[in-house]
Amino acid sequence: MKRFSMMDEPFICENCKEKVEPLHYSARDHCPNCLYSKHVDILPGDRSNPCQGLLIPIGISKYKDTYKIVYQCEKCHQLHRNIMANDDNMDKIIELSTKP
């Protein structure tokens, strides 16, 4: 079972430079504007990953009754999935959903 540390804090997106506010109902793990994330965790919320590469959104995958954004790290090339947030840019989500 994964350990989860709640880290819902504001940040500046390293990709689009947008100021990102906390999500308030879960831990914010990506920019709602451009959907990029950062490879900072080993276990959710621990901020202990030395990689620190940008996670590039490359697709969408179905997960239970919702969807996850599929990422690939630009630095180590590892794949990750993060649950979509209510305030995510739907134009970007639709664009990602058309990719194989």
N, C-alpha and C positions, 0 to 999 in steps of 0.2 A: 504494500500500500504506500502511495506517495504521501510525503509530508507536505503540507501547504502552509506557507507563511503569508499572511495577508499584507501585501505591499501595494496600496492604492494611493499613489503619490503623483503630484504634478511633475511634468518634465517637458523639455523642448525636444521635439522630434529631430533627430540627426539627419533625416532625409529631407523633409520639407520645411523645417525650422518653425513649424507651427507650435504654439504653446498648447499643451495637452493637459486638461484638468482631470482630477480623479473621477473615477466611474461612479463611486458611491454605493453600488450594489454588489460589486465584486472587485477583484484586483485588475486594474488597467494594465494591459500587457502589450498594447500596440497603439499607434496613432490612428484616430478615427478618420482623419483627413486622407492620408496617403496609404494607410494600412500597414506601413512598415513597422517592424519591431526591432528589438536588439537582443542579441544572444548573451544575456546576463545571468540566467539561472541554470543551475544543475537540477535542483529540486525547486518547484514553484515558489517564488518569493525569496529564495536564499541569497540572491545577488552574488554568488560565488564562482560563476563561470569565468575563467580567465580569457576566453575567446573574445568577447566584446564586439563581435562583428555585427553588421546590420543584417537583419532577417528580411529578405525580399519576399513579398507576397507573390506566389506563383500559381495558386489555384484555390479551389474550394472543395471541401469534402463533406459528405453527410455524416452527422454524428447524432445518434438517437433522434430526438425531435427538433434538432437545430442543425447548424452548419459550423464548420471550422475553416479558418483561413489556413492554407498550407504555405509554409515558408521554407526557403532554402537560405542558409547562412552564406553570405558573400565571402566569408573568410575561411571557414572550415568545411563548408558545403553540406553540413548536416541538415536533415529535414526536421521540421517542427510543425505542430498544429496548435492553433489557439482558437478558442470559441469566439465567434463574432460578438460585438457589443451592439447594444440598441442604437447607439448614435453613429455607427460606422457609415462612411460614405457609400450609399447604395449604388451609385454609378460605378464606383471602383469594384464593388462586390459583383455586380452584373458582368462587368468586363472580365473579372477573374473567372466567373462561372462558365464563360464560353471557351476557356482554355481546356485542352484535354487533360 
